[in-house]
Amino acid sequence: MQSLAAIFRLRAGAVKTSFVPTVDASATCGAAAEAMSRVQASAVIVTGEAGGALGIITERDITRRSEFRTEPDTPVTTVMSAPVESIHADDFIYQAIGRMRRARLRHMPVLDGTGKIVGILDLHVAYEASIREMVGLIDQLTHEETIEGLAYIKGAQIVLAERLFAESLPAPEIQALISDINRDLHGRIVDLLIEQMAGEGLGPPPVEFCVIVMGSGGRGESFLKPDQDNGFILDDYPDDQHDRIDGWFRDLAGRMVDALNTVGFPYCDGYVMAVNPLWRKTRSQWRAQMDIWFRQRQGASARFADIFFDFVGAWGRKDFANELRAHVTGNIAQDTGFLRDMYDLQAGHDVARGALGRLVTESSPAKYKGKLSLKYKGTLPLVEGVRLMALKWGVAETSTLARINALAALNQLTRDEQDYLASGYRHISHILMHRQIDDWRNDREVSNFVPPAFLTRRERNQLKDCFRAISLFRKRLQGDFTGSVL
């Protein structure tokens, strides 16, 4: 049996049929039946002049009509089911199963990125690719397309994380799956809001665009309660159209961050959201912004860049995000002064390790007193250091483990460093995931703080080893970026 993570990360394109029988709208039911019989298919797509799907006819449709003496020369347009529900090849298979179950469909066309039909998904084949016992969880994760329904999904992913953790799946894999679901939620919210704005007479998006997520979501390292870190990359448009076009996207951004907050992604305290013009720009403006940050280097510029560098496309024209990633990767590696300023910004960040390697707990605020801060004094010093080194060596990956492996492949980390740092990230993430699931199960605030008593002796000892490895790595960074040797 496949692991739950494999099932929930399977894409529709991997399960679809490889051949799609089609007939045009002028065809008869007899021709449709012949097209299905010729390739032993159970459905046929009715296409329009432009090649798009107008409807779908299944064997059951023709059989049912035959019982009522439907003649073979009956036009397919009188028998087909329309409009056609479809799914994209890069959408998750669990999304397709959920939609097909809700709409009582047995077949669904699969589209590529251009909207071209590339296959048909059969519900029973999808079930075989999944497992039937997962259908209940799939139904939770594919709730109806409303803000309230999406909030239900956000809660259901915690149930999924608990199931995966109980299956002994490594925490980074659970984080990656949660991040995928969260990005999908961003996209479904944007789809709803675009439809809402059109219904209010505001029209469709005036230019194509990409929604980006940053921070842990961009790295694929989300835990159970991430806040918002998002922005827009808009296609370029004439300057004299700015008020109209940016006004539309300003409206969308406001609705989006409010909806995300309602669903379960709290507003970002640092205002790193698309409602802030700093994080809503055209493709050209983003490239120019990067160049300005590189030139100004210090203060706010370095902080903003540090936040931004984990971005990834979550919805829409993801090639806009890839284009910007190539610009960043290609330029920052040459700018040693900027990288030095970024290091200086992070220089005081270290793990919760005191004299003789003891674990250091928080003294304030009161609710976290005596607990270990395993994000800000655990994963963050490692994530920041690895990101900085990856930028220096032109690594385009965004996840921490992928960056560690890429740096090792470039011989910029020794095998021992790779092993210690990767193991350290996995161990700290495991503890955090375990504690957050336990917090949720026991109706406590889900946070990044862990009481030492929650850990076994072995976990505490291993955590001390992790902190030591991260501290040594950060001392190495000090030498690499400042020339200073302790």
C-alpha positions in Angstrom: 0.0 0.0 0.0 1.2 3.5 -0.8 2.0 5.9 2.0 -0.6 8.5 2.7 1.9 11.2 1.6 2.3 9.6 -1.8 -1.4 9.4 -2.3 -2.0 13.0 -1.4 0.8 14.2 -3.6 -0.2 12.2 -6.7 -1.1 14.4 -9.7 -4.0 13.9 -12.1 -1.7 13.8 -15.1 0.0 10.6 -13.8 -3.3 8.7 -13.6 -5.2 10.0 -16.7 -5.7 7.9 -19.9 -3.1 8.5 -22.5 -5.7 8.8 -25.4 -8.8 10.9 -25.6 -11.5 9.9 -28.1 -13.3 13.0 -29.4 -16.2 13.8 -31.8 -17.3 17.3 -32.9 -20.6 18.8 -32.1 -22.2 17.8 -35.4 -21.6 14.0 -34.7 -24.3 11.5 -33.9 -24.6 9.2 -31.0 -23.7 6.3 -33.3 -20.4 8.0 -34.2 -19.7 8.6 -30.5 -20.3 4.9 -29.7 -18.1 3.9 -32.5 -15.3 6.3 -31.3 -15.4 4.7 -27.8 -15.5 1.2 -29.2 -12.6 1.8 -31.5 -10.2 2.5 -28.6 -12.1 0.6 -25.8 -12.8 3.9 -24.0 -15.7 4.5 -21.6 -16.3 8.1 -22.5 -15.9 10.5 -25.5 -15.4 14.3 -25.5 -17.6 16.5 -27.7 -15.5 19.4 -29.0 -16.3 22.8 -30.4 -14.7 24.6 -33.3 -11.8 25.8 -31.2 -11.1 22.3 -29.9 -12.5 23.0 -26.4 -14.7 20.6 -24.6 -18.4 21.3 -25.1 -19.7 18.2 -23.4 -19.0 14.6 -22.5 -20.8 11.3 -23.4 -20.2 8.1 -21.5 -21.2 4.5 -22.3 -23.9 4.8 -19.6 -25.4 7.9 -21.3 -25.8 6.0 -24.6 -27.1 2.8 -22.9 -29.6 4.8 -20.9 -30.9 6.6 -23.9 -31.1 3.4 -25.9 -33.6 2.1 -23.4 -35.8 4.9 -24.4 -35.3 4.1 -28.1 -32.7 6.8 -28.9 -31.8 6.4 -32.6 -28.0 6.1 -33.6 -28.4 9.3 -35.7 -29.5 11.3 -32.7 -27.2 14.4 -32.4 -24.6 14.1 -29.6 -25.6 17.6 -28.4 -28.9 16.2 -27.2 -27.3 13.4 -25.2 -24.0 14.9 -23.8 -23.6 16.2 -20.3 -22.7 19.9 -20.4 -21.0 22.1 -19.3 -17.9 19.9 -18.7 -16.2 19.7 -15.4 -12.4 19.4 -15.9 -9.2 19.3 -14.0 -5.6 20.3 -14.8 -2.9 17.6 -15.2 -0.8 19.2 -12.4 -3.7 19.3 -9.9 -3.8 16.7 -7.1 -5.6 13.4 -7.7 -7.5 13.9 -4.4 -8.9 17.1 -5.7 -10.3 15.3 -8.7 -11.8 12.5 -6.6 -13.5 15.0 -4.3 -15.0 17.0 -7.2 -16.1 13.9 -9.0 -17.8 12.5 -5.9 -19.6 15.8 -5.1 -20.8 16.2 -8.7 -21.5 12.4 -9.1 -19.2 12.1 -12.1 -17.4 9.0 -13.3 -15.2 10.8 -15.8 -13.4 14.1 -16.0 -11.3 15.6 -18.8 -7.7 16.4 -17.9 -6.2 19.7 -19.4 -2.7 20.8 -19.8 -1.4 24.3 -19.0 -2.8 25.7 -22.2 -6.3 24.3 -21.7 -5.8 21.5 -24.2 -7.5 18.2 -23.4 -4.7 15.6 -22.8 -6.6 12.8 -21.2 -9.7 11.6 -19.3 -9.7 10.6 -15.6 -11.9 7.7 -14.7 -13.1 7.7 -11.1 -12.5 4.0 -10.6 -9.0 4.3 -11.9 -8.4 7.2 -9.5 -9.7 5.1 -6.7 -7.2 2.4 -7.6 -4.4 4.9 -7.6 -5.6 6.0 -4.2 -7.1 3.8 -1.5 -10.7 3.6 -0.7 -10.2 4.0 3.1 -8.9 7.5 2.3 -12.1 8.7 0.7 -13.4 10.3 4.0 -10.3 12.4 4.4 -10.3 13.3 0.7 -13.9 14.5 1.1 -12.7 16.8 4.0 -9.8 18.1 2.0 -12.0 18.9 -1.0 -14.8 20.7 0.7 -17.2 23.0 -1.3 -15.7 26.0 -3.1 -16.7 28.6 -0.5 -14.5 30.5 2.0 -16.3 28.6 4.8 -15.5 25.3 3.0 -11.9 26.2 2.5 -11.6 27.0 6.2 -12.8 23.4 6.8 -10.0 22.1 4.6 -7.4 24.1 6.5 -8.6 22.3 9.7 -8.7 18.9 8.0 -5.0 19.2 7.0 -4.1 18.9 10.7 -6.0 15.6 10.8 -3.9 14.5 7.8 -0.7 15.6 9.4 -1.6 13.6 12.5 -2.3 10.5 10.4 1.0 10.9 8.5 3.0 11.5 11.7 1.4 8.3 13.2 2.6 6.5 10.1 6.2 7.6 11.0 6.5 9.8 7.9 9.5 12.2 8.3 8.4 15.7 9.4 9.9 17.4 6.3 7.7 15.3 4.1 4.6 16.3 6.1 5.7 19.9 5.9 6.0 19.7 2.1 2.5 18.2 1.8 1.0 20.8 4.1 2.8 23.5 2.0 1.3 22.1 -1.2 -2.2 22.1 0.3 -1.7 25.7 1.5 -0.6 26.8 -1.9 -3.6 25.1 -3.4 -5.9 26.9 -0.9 -4.3 30.2 -2.0 -5.2 29.4 -5.6 -8.7 28.3 -4.8 -9.3 31.5 -2.9 -8.0 33.6 -5.8 -10.3 31.7 -8.2 -13.3 32.4 -6.0 -12.5 36.1 -5.7 -11.9 36.6 -9.4 -15.3 35.1 -10.0 -16.8 37.3 -7.3 -15.2 40.4 -8.7 -16.5 39.6 -12.2 -20.0 39.1 -10.8 -19.8 42.6 -9.3 -19.1 44.1 -12.7 -15.4 44.7 -12.0 -14.3 42.5 -14.9 -11.6 39.8 -15.2 -7.9 40.4 -14.3 -6.7 43.2 -16.5 -3.3 41.5 -17.0 -2.0 38.0 -16.3 -0.3 37.6 -13.0 1.3 35.2 -10.5 0.5 34.8 -6.8 3.8 34.1 -4.9 4.2 32.8 -1.3 7.4 33.4 0.7 8.8 32.3 4.0 8.1 28.7 5.1 5.4 28.3 2.4 7.9 29.1 -0.3 10.4 26.7 1.1 7.8 23.9 1.4 8.4 23.9 5.2 5.1 24.9 6.7 4.1 23.7 10.1 0.4 23.6 11.3 -0.2 27.3 11.8 1.8 29.5 9.3 0.9 33.1 8.9 0.7 35.0 5.5 3.7 35.9 3.4 2.4 36.6 -0.1 2.7 38.9 -3.1 1.8 39.4 -6.8 3.9 39.5 -9.9 1.9 41.2 -12.6 2.6 41.2 -16.3 4.0 44.5 -17.6 1.5 47.1 -18.7 1.7 50.8 -19.9 2.4 53.4 -17.2 -0.7 55.4 -18.1 -2.8 52.4 -17.2 -1.4 52.1 -13.7 -4.3 53.5 -11.7 -6.8 51.3 -13.4 -4.8 48.1 -13.4 -3.1 48.4 -10.0 -6.5 49.5 -8.5 -8.0 46.2 -9.6 -5.2 44.2 -8.1 -5.2 46.3 -4.9 -8.9 45.3 -4.6 -8.1 41.6 -5.2 -5.2 41.7 -2.7 -7.4 43.1 0.0 -10.0 40.5 -0.5 -7.4 37.7 -0.7 -5.6 38.5 2.6 -9.0 38.9 4.4 -10.1 35.5 3.0 -6.8 33.8 3.9 -7.2 35.2 7.4 -10.7 33.8 7.6 -9.6 30.4 6.4 -6.8 30.2 8.9 -3.7 32.0 7.7 -3.3 34.9 10.1 -2.3 38.4 8.8 1.5 38.9 8.7 2.6 41.2 11.5 5.3 42.5 9.2 2.8 43.4 6.5 4.5 41.1 3.9 1.3 40.7 1.9 0.0 41.6 -1.5 -2.0 44.6 0.0 1.4 46.3 0.6 2.6 47.8 -2.7 6.1 46.7 -1.9 5.0 43.1 -2.5 2.7 43.8 -5.5 4.7 44.8 -8.7 5.0 44.1 -12.4 7.7 41.8 -13.7 9.9 44.8 -14.7 9.3 46.5 -11.4 10.3 43.4 -9.5 13.6 43.2 -11.4 14.2 46.9 -10.7 13.4 46.4 -7.1 15.9 43.6 -6.8 18.6 45.8 -8.3 17.7 48.7 -5.9 18.0 46.3 -2.9 21.3 45.1 -4.1 22.6 48.6 -4.5 21.3 50.0 -1.2 22.4 46.9 0.6 21.9 47.9 4.2 19.0 48.3 6.7 15.5 47.7 5.4 16.7 46.6 1.9 18.6 43.7 3.3 15.7 42.7 5.5 13.2 42.9 2.7 15.4 40.8 0.4 16.0 38.2 3.1 12.2 37.8 3.5 11.7 37.6 -0.3 14.4 35.1 -1.3 12.3 32.0 -0.5 9.5 33.0 -2.9 7.8 30.5 -5.2 4.9 30.7 -7.6 1.6 29.4 -6.0 -1.0 30.3 -8.6 -1.3 31.7 -12.2 1.7 32.5 -14.4 4.3 30.6 -12.4 6.8 31.2 -15.2 6.8 34.9 -14.0 8.2 33.6 -10.6 10.7 31.3 -12.4 11.9 34.3 -14.5 12.4 36.4 -11.4 14.2 33.5 -9.6 16.6 33.3 -12.5 17.3 37.1 -12.2 17.9 36.9 -8.5 20.1 33.8 -8.6 22.1 35.2 -11.5 22.8 38.6 -9.9 23.2 38.1 -6.2 26.0 35.6 -6.3 28.2 38.3 -7.8 27.4 40.8 -5.1 29.7 39.9 -2.1 29.0 43.2 -0.4 25.2 42.6 -0.3 25.7 39.0 1.0 28.0 40.4 3.7 25.2 42.9 4.7 22.7 40.0 4.8 25.1 38.1 7.1 25.4 41.1 9.4 21.6 41.2 9.6 21.6 37.6 10.8 24.8 37.6 12.9 23.1 37.6 16.3 20.8 34.7 15.4 21.9 31.5 17.1 20.4 28.4 18.6 19.2 27.9 22.2 22.6 26.6 23.4 24.4 27.8 26.5 27.6 27.0 28.3 28.7 23.4 28.2 26.1 22.8 25.5 23.1 23.0 27.8 19.7 23.8 26.4 18.5 27.4 27.1 14.8 28.1 27.6 12.9 31.3 27.3 12.5 33.7 30.3 9.7 35.8 28.8 6.9 36.3 28.0 5.3 34.4 30.9 3.4 31.9 28.7 6.6 30.7 27.1 8.8 30.8 30.2 10.8 27.6 30.6 10.2 26.5 27.0 12.5 26.0 24.1 12.0 28.3 21.1 12.6 25.8 18.4 11.8 28.1 15.5 13.6 31.3 16.3 16.4 29.6 18.2 16.3 26.3 16.3 15.4 26.0 12.7 15.8 29.7 11.8 19.5 30.0 12.4 20.0 27.0 10.2 17.5 28.1 7.5 19.0 31.6 7.3 22.6 30.3 7.1 21.9 27.7 4.5 19.9 30.2 2.4 22.8 32.7 2.5 25.3 30.1 1.4 23.0 28.9 -1.4 22.6 32.5 -2.7 26.4 32.9 -2.7 26.9 29.7 -4.8 23.9 30.3 -7.2 21.7 27.5 -5.9 18.1 28.1 -7.1 16.4 25.6 -4.7 14.2 27.0 -2.0 13.8 24.2 0.6 16.5 23.9 3.3 17.2 20.2 2.7 17.5 20.7 -1.1 19.8 23.6 -0.6 22.0 21.5 1.8 22.2 18.7 -0.8 23.0 21.1 -3.6 25.7 22.8 -1.6 27.2 19.4 -0.9 27.1 18.5 -4.6 29.1 21.7 -5.3 31.6 20.7 -2.6 30.8 23.7 -0.5 29.7 21.5 2.4 31.6 18.5 3.5 29.8 15.1 3.8 29.9 15.5 7.6 28.4 19.0 7.4 25.7 17.8 5.1 24.9 14.9 7.4 24.9 16.9 10.6 22.9 19.9 9.2 20.3 17.8 7.3 19.9 15.5 10.4 19.6 18.5 12.6 16.9 20.1 10.5 14.9 16.8 10.4 15.2 16.3 14.2 14.1 19.8 15.2 11.3 19.6 12.6 10.2 16.3 14.1 10.0 17.7 17.6 8.1 20.8 16.5 5.6 18.7 14.4 5.1 16.3 17.3 4.5 19.1 19.8 2.1 21.0 17.5 0.0 17.9 16.8 0.0 17.3 20.6 -1.0 20.9 21.2 -3.9 20.7 18.7 -5.0 17.3 20.1 -5.1 18.7 23.6 -6.8 22.0 22.7 -3.7 24.1 23.5 -2.3 27.0 21.6 -0.3 25.6 18.6 3.1 27.3 18.8 6.8 26.9 18.1 7.7 26.5 21.8 8.4 23.1 23.4 8.9 22.3 27.1 12.0 20.3 27.7 10.0 17.8 29.7 8.1 17.0 26.5 11.3 15.4 25.1 12.8 12.1 25.9 16.4 12.0 27.2 17.5 10.7 23.8 15.7 13.6 22.0 17.3 16.1 24.3 20.8 14.7 23.8 20.3 14.6 20.0 18.9 18.2 20.1 22.1 19.3 21.9 24.1 17.7 19.1 22.0 19.4 16.5 22.5 22.8 18.1 26.3 22.2 18.3 26.4 21.4 14.6 24.4 24.5 13.7 26.6 26.8 15.9 29.7 25.4 14.3 28.2 26.1 10.8 27.3 29.6 11.8 30.9 30.2 13.0 32.1 29.0 9.6 29.7 31.5 7.9 31.3 34.3 9.9 34.6 33.4 8.4 33.2 33.0 4.9 31.4 36.3 4.8 33.4 38.6 7.0 36.9 37.1 7.0 36.8 37.0 10.8 38.1 33.9 12.6 37.1 33.3 16.2 
